Amino acid sequence: MENTTANYRQVKKIKDDKFDVESLDRYNLSIQLADNDFQMCISDSKTSNCLLLEDYILNDTRSVDILISTLSQLFENHHLLHAGFWNSVKFSIKNTKFTLVPSGLFDKDKLEDYLKLSCETDPNEEKIHYYKHIKTEAVSVFSANRKFTDWLFSLYPNSTVHVIHQGNALIEGVLNYDDYNEDRSMYIFTDRSHVSIIITKNRQLEFYNKFSYNTSSEYFRYIANAFQLYEMDQNSAKVIVWGNINKDSALFKELYKYFKHVSFGSKPNFLNYNYMFDEADDHQYFDLYNTFLCE
């Protein structure tokens, strides 16, 4: 496998010794895409073992055609991504074109109307999808580029590709998370250029949104605004952090100055991880792992 080209660069690979290429028909494949990165993860449907994780930086994604060309090269150079007989395939899109609708008000014939309230979409280039959450009474409505999803579907003609949004995985993951209390809490997932914020109370979702940022001050401002909107107490409220962040980063230092009870989250416990997965921080790939929760 080629790990680095002019168009992409692999930054993490973890593979369990128990991975068996002859058992793909019982393995679940999850792939996740943003404008600047791509991740994949494989788990065993019988044992719930997490078997493979890979993370890539994409160097040039100025257009969807360039993106498809880059990913086509990555897939061609990969000995697994072109395999056709998976137990399940999930594709998670990481973008800001989404909204949440109360399930009691949801009408699948009004997807475009719902999404118009939060963002602009082009029906010629984008297809609108929806996902009914398991752990909360909400339906996520989101768009994905039609040309890209058509390309992806063509790669797996023998499998049903389930399209979800990154926010679906984060919400399901947070509401399934063990370290939980009845007070209002904030959960933060930090991407390379975006931050997702979730607020819950009594195991109920109160807030979810995703913001782009360029500086640590922008990053912190979105978090502080949400904190103040829900009148949370910075001296008592629990703040759990996941994603592309560490204790020495400027982002975490901003959080630690403001919140008394801020800590890193852990891996979801519905999967099993062998010792080699210690190569990645427990809080790093929370969104990717939780794609397997989304039905």
Order of alpha helices (4+ residues) and beta strands (2+ residues): beta-beta-beta-beta-alpha-beta-beta-alpha-beta-beta-alpha-beta-alpha-beta-beta-beta-alpha-beta-alpha-beta-beta-alpha
